[in-house]
Amino acid sequence: MTTNWDKLRPVLFESIGTTIYMVLITLVVGGLIGLVVGTLLYATRKGGILQNTVAHTVLNVLVNIVRPIPFIILLAALGPVTLAVVGRTIGTEAAIFVMIIASSFAIARIVEQNLVTVDPGVIEAARAMGAGPLRIIVTLLIPEALGPLILGYTFVLIGIVDMSAMAGTIGGGGLGDFALVYGYQRFDWQVTLVATLVIILLVQASQFFGNWLARKALRR
């Protein structure tokens, strides 16, 4: 089978742009939500600067429920919620909504795990000097854990690229959709191979950038 790349090339470039758009929106919105939820998970735990057993238990259970659900199942399971919020269950916006939900809870756990590694003595010293919880979180806790947090976000970023590819199953657009519609469904393995290689390149570029950023943060 001969692939008409003159016809498919514009579609491929558009799909790359859609994938980057989906990934960036998800990373920014999901990253912020995850940062807040993860910080609250850390701060409300026993002995934390905002110790609250009820809040910690609720957040912990919520994260434990959503995080293990495979993304392809979450796409279907959140259908009614997606319909209520986005107004449709297919398309790029619907896919982004589910990607934000999935990434938020994954990031929350990564944020919590990285904040736990911060030396408690440093936090106790700040509290002894009269620093409030918000000041400790913003000026001490997050800066101290910045390098590992960047690596954690990089790990999730690669997962988000994977999610954007799976979003093709609901017509989410992007490279996953391109590979399914123009490759798999038409038995054109050349198209599938090219889409796969582009996804690998995006992942590699994200990993290199994340590693570079983390090294800069760790050496500051």
N, C-alpha and C positions, 0 to 999 in steps of 0.2 A: 504493500500500500504506500502510495506516494503522499507525503504530507505537504499541503500547500501552505508554506510558511509565509508567503506574501500576504495571505489572507489572515493567517493566525497570529502573525507577529504583533499587530496592534492590539489584539485581544490579550496576548501574553503580557505585554507592557501594562495594559489596563489592569490585568489581574494582579501583577506585581504591586502596582500602586494601591489597589484595594486591600491587598494583604498587609502592606505597610500601614495603611490607614487603620485597619482593624486592630493590628497589634499595638500601635501607638496609643490609640484611644483606650484600649483595654488596660495597657500598662499604666497610663496616667491615672485613670479613674479607679481601676482596681487596686493600683499601687497605693493611692491615698487612703482608700477605704481599708485596705489590708493593714496599712501602717497604723491607722487609728485603732482598729480592732485588736491588732497584735500588741500594741502598746498598752491598751486597756487590759488585755489578758495578763500581761506581765505585771502591771501596776496594781491590779485588784487581787492578785494571788496572796496567799497567806504570808504575812510579813512584808508585803509590798507597800509602796508609798501611798497607795489608795486602797488598801485592803478592804475587800467587800466580797464575802463568800457567795452571796446570791448572784451578784453580777458576774463574778468569775465563773461560777458553775453554768449559768445560762450561756455565756459566750463560749465556754469550753465545749459544752454539749452541741451547740450550734455548729461550731467548726468541725467537730468530730462527725456530725451527721452529713454535712455537705461535702467536705473535702474528699472522702473516699469514693464518691459517686463518679463513675466514668463519665467523661464529658459527653460522649455520644448519647448516654442515657439521660444525662442532665438536660440535654437539648429537648428531649421529649417530655421529661418529667415537669419541666418548668413551662411547658406550653401555655397553660391557662394564665400563669403570671406574666409571661412574655406578651401574650395577647392583651392583657389588661394594661400593661405599661407602655408597650411599643405600638400596639394596635394591629399587629400581625405576628405570625409565628414563623414566617419564612423571610429570607432576604438578609441583607448585610446588617441592618440595624438590629433585627431580632437575634442574629448570631452574636453581635457585639454585646448585647444585654446579657446573654447567658455566659459569654466569655468573662465579662466583668464579675458576675456572681462567682463563677468557678475560681477565677484568679484571686479575688478578694480573700476568700477563706484560705487558699493555699499560702498567700503572702502573709496573712495574719499569723499563721503558725510559724512561718520562717522568721518573722519579726520577733515573735515571742521567744523563740529558741535562741536567737542571736542576742537579745537583750539580757537573757539570763546569764550570758557569759561575762557581762560587765562586772567588774570587781565590786561586791556589795560594800566594801570598806569605803570606796570613793563616794558612793551614794550616802552612806551614813555620815561621812565627813561633811557633805554638802547640807544634809539635814541639820547637823549640829550647828552649822553656820547660819541657819535660819532660812535656807532656800526652800521655796514652796514646791509642791509637786510639779506644776507646769514648768517652772524654771529648770528643775532637775531634768525633766524629760527632754526639753528643747535644747538646753545648753550643755547638758552633761551626758545623759543616757544615749541619745541618738548619735551625737558626735563620737562618743567612745566606741560605739558598735558600727560605725559607718562603713568601714572596709568589709566586714562580713555581711553587712546588710546589702551592699552593692553586689556581692557575689550571689547572695540569695535571690535578689531581684533578677540577676542575669539568668539564674537557673529557671526562675518562673517565666522569664521572657521567652526562653526556648520552648517551654511548655505552651505558652500562648501562641507561638508560631504553629505548633502542632495542632492546637485547638482551631486556629484559623483554617487549617487545611481540612479538618474534619467538618467544619461549618459548611463545606461544599455540599454535604448531604442534604442540607435544607436550603440550598440555593443561596448560601451566604456570600457568594462571590469570592474573588481571590484565586490563588493558585490551586487550592483544593477543588474548587468548582471547575476551574479550567481543566485540571487533570481528569476529573470525572466526566464532564460533558464532551470535551474534545478528544480525550484520550481513551479512558476506560470504556465508555459507552459506544465508541466508534472503533474499538479494537485497534487504536493507533498507539502503539507502544512507544513510538518516538516522542509523541506529545507528553505522555506520562513520564517518560524518562527526563525530558527537558524540565518539566514542572518540578520533578523530584530534585534535580540538580540545583535548580534555583532556590528551592526551600533549604537545601543543605548549605548553599552559599550564604543565605540570609542568617541561618543559625550560626555558621562559623563566624561571620562578621559580628554578630551580636555577642558571641562568646569572647572574641578577641577584645572588643570594645569594653565589655564588662570587666574582663581581667585587667585591662590597662587602667580603667577607672579605679578599680579596687586597689591596685598597687599604688596609685597616686594618693589615695585616701589613707592607706596604711603607712606611707612614708611621710605624711604631713607633719 
